[in-house]
Amino acid sequence: MMGQRLLLVFCLGLIGCDVVDSTLVSGPIAGDVEADRLLNASVVVLQQQGYAVLTADRAVGLVTTDWRDESSFSDQVFLDRSYRTRVSVVVDGLDRALTVQMTKQVKDG
Protein backbone atom coordinates (compact mmCIF):
# COMPACT_ATOMS: atom_id res chain seq x y z
CA MET A 1 0.00 0.00 0.00
CA MET A 2 2.78 2.43 0.93
CA GLY A 3 4.67 1.52 -2.25
CA GLN A 4 1.60 2.32 -4.34
CA ARG A 5 1.28 5.73 -2.68
CA LEU A 6 4.93 6.52 -3.35
CA LEU A 7 4.52 5.50 -6.99
CA LEU A 8 1.43 7.70 -7.28
CA VAL A 9 3.22 10.70 -5.76
CA PHE A 10 6.17 10.15 -8.10
CA CYS A 11 3.90 9.92 -11.16
CA LEU A 12 1.99 13.06 -10.14
CA GLY A 13 5.30 14.90 -9.88
CA LEU A 14 6.05 13.99 -13.48
CA ILE A 15 2.84 15.53 -14.86
CA GLY A 16 3.89 18.34 -17.13
CA CYS A 17 7.40 16.95 -17.43
CA ASP A 18 8.54 15.36 -20.63
CA VAL A 19 11.87 13.62 -20.93
CA VAL A 20 13.08 14.90 -24.26
CA ASP A 21 16.30 13.02 -24.65
CA SER A 22 18.20 10.39 -22.73
CA THR A 23 21.58 9.77 -24.33
CA LEU A 24 23.79 6.84 -23.32
CA VAL A 25 27.40 6.59 -24.45
CA SER A 26 29.63 3.69 -23.48
CA GLY A 27 33.12 2.59 -24.37
CA PRO A 28 36.22 0.76 -23.22
CA ILE A 29 38.76 2.31 -20.86
CA ALA A 30 42.01 2.51 -22.79
CA GLY A 31 45.45 1.61 -21.54
CA ASP A 32 46.42 1.66 -17.91
CA VAL A 33 44.03 4.40 -16.74
CA GLU A 34 42.81 3.64 -13.22
CA ALA A 35 39.08 3.68 -12.41
CA ASP A 36 39.65 6.05 -9.46
CA ARG A 37 41.35 8.58 -11.71
CA LEU A 38 38.42 8.46 -14.14
CA LEU A 39 35.95 9.02 -11.29
CA ASN A 40 37.98 11.97 -10.02
CA ALA A 41 38.22 13.44 -13.53
CA SER A 42 34.47 13.00 -14.00
CA VAL A 43 33.73 14.93 -10.81
CA VAL A 44 36.08 17.76 -11.78
CA VAL A 45 34.72 18.08 -15.33
CA LEU A 46 31.08 17.96 -14.23
CA GLN A 47 31.69 20.65 -11.59
CA GLN A 48 33.52 22.82 -14.11
CA GLN A 49 30.50 22.51 -16.40
CA GLY A 50 28.18 23.77 -13.65
CA TYR A 51 26.72 20.51 -12.38
CA ALA A 52 26.26 19.88 -8.65
CA VAL A 53 27.59 16.40 -7.90
CA LEU A 54 25.17 14.40 -5.72
CA THR A 55 26.99 11.06 -5.61
CA ALA A 56 30.65 10.17 -6.06
CA ASP A 57 30.91 6.56 -4.89
CA ARG A 58 34.28 4.92 -5.59
CA ALA A 59 33.14 1.53 -4.28
CA VAL A 60 30.54 1.13 -7.03
CA GLY A 61 32.14 3.46 -9.59
CA LEU A 62 29.25 5.91 -9.81
CA VAL A 63 29.00 9.69 -10.19
CA THR A 64 25.59 11.38 -10.41
CA THR A 65 24.59 15.02 -10.63
CA ASP A 66 21.59 17.05 -9.62
CA TRP A 67 19.44 18.64 -12.31
CA ARG A 68 21.11 21.69 -13.91
CA ASP A 69 18.71 24.38 -15.10
CA GLU A 70 19.33 25.35 -18.72
CA SER A 71 16.34 27.63 -19.24
CA SER A 72 16.75 31.07 -20.71
CA PHE A 73 14.86 34.12 -19.50
CA SER A 74 12.67 34.12 -22.62
CA ASP A 75 11.88 30.40 -22.23
CA GLN A 76 10.63 30.93 -18.70
CA VAL A 77 8.80 34.24 -19.18
CA PHE A 78 7.40 34.12 -22.71
CA LEU A 79 7.06 30.39 -23.38
CA ASP A 80 6.42 29.26 -19.77
CA ARG A 81 8.84 26.39 -20.38
CA SER A 82 11.91 25.20 -18.49
CA TYR A 83 14.78 22.95 -19.51
CA ARG A 84 17.09 20.95 -17.28
CA THR A 85 19.80 18.29 -17.59
CA ARG A 86 21.47 15.73 -15.35
CA VAL A 87 24.39 13.33 -15.86
CA SER A 88 25.37 9.90 -14.55
CA VAL A 89 28.82 8.35 -15.00
CA VAL A 90 29.56 4.67 -14.34
CA VAL A 91 33.14 3.40 -14.29
CA ASP A 92 33.41 -0.38 -14.41
CA GLY A 93 36.92 -1.24 -13.32
CA LEU A 94 36.49 -4.99 -13.84
CA ASP A 95 35.22 -4.83 -17.43
CA ARG A 96 37.32 -1.70 -18.12
CA ALA A 97 34.30 0.26 -19.44
CA LEU A 98 32.99 3.81 -18.99
CA THR A 99 29.32 4.72 -19.43
CA VAL A 100 27.88 8.25 -19.45
CA GLN A 101 24.15 8.99 -19.49
CA MET A 102 22.75 12.48 -20.01
CA THR A 103 19.05 13.09 -19.47
CA LYS A 104 17.41 16.28 -20.72
CA GLN A 105 13.94 17.29 -19.61
CA VAL A 106 11.44 19.95 -20.65
CA LYS A 107 8.65 21.13 -18.36
CA ASP A 108 5.74 23.20 -19.65
CA GLY A 109 3.79 25.36 -17.27
C-alpha positions in Angstrom: 0.0 0.0 0.0 2.8 2.4 0.9 4.7 1.5 -2.2 1.6 2.3 -4.3 1.3 5.7 -2.7 4.9 6.5 -3.3 4.5 5.5 -7.0 1.4 7.7 -7.3 3.2 10.7 -5.8 6.2 10.1 -8.1 3.9 9.9 -11.2 2.0 13.1 -10.1 5.3 14.9 -9.9 6.0 14.0 -13.5 2.8 15.5 -14.9 3.9 18.3 -17.1 7.4 17.0 -17.4 8.5 15.4 -20.6 11.9 13.6 -20.9 13.1 14.9 -24.3 16.3 13.0 -24.6 18.2 10.4 -22.7 21.6 9.8 -24.3 23.8 6.8 -23.3 27.4 6.6 -24.4 29.6 3.7 -23.5 33.1 2.6 -24.4 36.2 0.8 -23.2 38.8 2.3 -20.9 42.0 2.5 -22.8 45.5 1.6 -21.5 46.4 1.7 -17.9 44.0 4.4 -16.7 42.8 3.6 -13.2 39.1 3.7 -12.4 39.6 6.1 -9.5 41.3 8.6 -11.7 38.4 8.5 -14.1 36.0 9.0 -11.3 38.0 12.0 -10.0 38.2 13.4 -13.5 34.5 13.0 -14.0 33.7 14.9 -10.8 36.1 17.8 -11.8 34.7 18.1 -15.3 31.1 18.0 -14.2 31.7 20.6 -11.6 33.5 22.8 -14.1 30.5 22.5 -16.4 28.2 23.8 -13.6 26.7 20.5 -12.4 26.3 19.9 -8.7 27.6 16.4 -7.9 25.2 14.4 -5.7 27.0 11.1 -5.6 30.6 10.2 -6.1 30.9 6.6 -4.9 34.3 4.9 -5.6 33.1 1.5 -4.3 30.5 1.1 -7.0 32.1 3.5 -9.6 29.2 5.9 -9.8 29.0 9.7 -10.2 25.6 11.4 -10.4 24.6 15.0 -10.6 21.6 17.1 -9.6 19.4 18.6 -12.3 21.1 21.7 -13.9 18.7 24.4 -15.1 19.3 25.4 -18.7 16.3 27.6 -19.2 16.8 31.1 -20.7 14.9 34.1 -19.5 12.7 34.1 -22.6 11.9 30.4 -22.2 10.6 30.9 -18.7 8.8 34.2 -19.2 7.4 34.1 -22.7 7.1 30.4 -23.4 6.4 29.3 -19.8 8.8 26.4 -20.4 11.9 25.2 -18.5 14.8 22.9 -19.5 17.1 20.9 -17.3 19.8 18.3 -17.6 21.5 15.7 -15.4 24.4 13.3 -15.9 25.4 9.9 -14.5 28.8 8.4 -15.0 29.6 4.7 -14.3 33.1 3.4 -14.3 33.4 -0.4 -14.4 36.9 -1.2 -13.3 36.5 -5.0 -13.8 35.2 -4.8 -17.4 37.3 -1.7 -18.1 34.3 0.3 -19.4 33.0 3.8 -19.0 29.3 4.7 -19.4 27.9 8.2 -19.5 24.2 9.0 -19.5 22.8 12.5 -20.0 19.0 13.1 -19.5 17.4 16.3 -20.7 13.9 17.3 -19.6 11.4 19.9 -20.6 8.7 21.1 -18.4 5.7 23.2 -19.6 3.8 25.4 -17.3 
